[in-house]
Amino acid sequence: MKGVKPLIIAGIVAASAAVHANDLNKVIDKSSEITKSAAQSQTKIDKIADSMQGRLQQFKTLNKEIDGLAVYNAQLTKQLNNQIAEMQSMNLSMDQVSIIERQITPLMMRMITGLEQFVLLDVPFLKDEREKRLTSLKAMMERADITSSEKFRRVLEAYQVEVDYGRTIEAYSALLEVDGKEREVDFLRIGRLELIYLTRDSKLAGSWDTQTKTFAALPDSTISQINKGLRIARKQLAPDMLTLPVHAAR
């Protein structure tokens, strides 16, 4: 019996080793499966992490775009508000212009009427030219293609022309009825102080009398001075002293 025990023990050990080897293989197989599963899980985790990183980057990019749009929108809003304010200012200015235009048109009409009356009562020099200017102003006021500012400029220009007549000397030719006969004469205008005529043959002369509203004959002694005045007005002589009767000052 003593010789049998080692064999039994050895068999038990061998059997135990076989059992342990089988268990170990199972553990190893299980561990391999776990490792493989863990690797697969890690791969999934890596993919999820990569996806999250991509989404995070997209989020950051979108945030930057949103910030940029916010700045752009703020700038655009500011520009829009400025344009609205400018348009409101323009509308106000246009309203003011409309008011001024409504007021200035009657003013211009009164100015033209006043100028017409002034010319009618004034010394009758350049009668056709001045009447033509007034007719042109009246026709202008009826035209819609001329701005109010341009109309006003032309009315003021007509007034300035009349003002200038009072401080200039001028010689011009025109027809005048003398002794019941229409004749061509030379006129000498000295401001608004005197309007004198002289026939082309230098035989008849006269000056405008503001009281009688007619031309009164001048003596022959004044003809030389009248001729001198005509030459000065035509810049044929240097300015010099003239001795002439003054009817317009009465």
Secondary structure, DSSP 8 states (H G I E B T S, - for coil): -TTTHHHHHHHHHHHHHHHHHHHHHHHHHHHHHHHHHHHHHHHHHHHHHHHHHHHHHHHHHHHHHHHHHHHHHHHHHHHHHHHHHHHHHHHHHHHHHHHHHHHHHHHHHHHHHHHHHHHHHS--TTHHHHHHHHHHHHHHHT-TTS-HHHHHHHHHHHHHHHHHHTT-EEEEEEEEEETTEEEEEEEEEETTTEEEEEETTS--EEEEETTTTEEEE--GGGHHHHHHHHHHHTTSS---------STT-
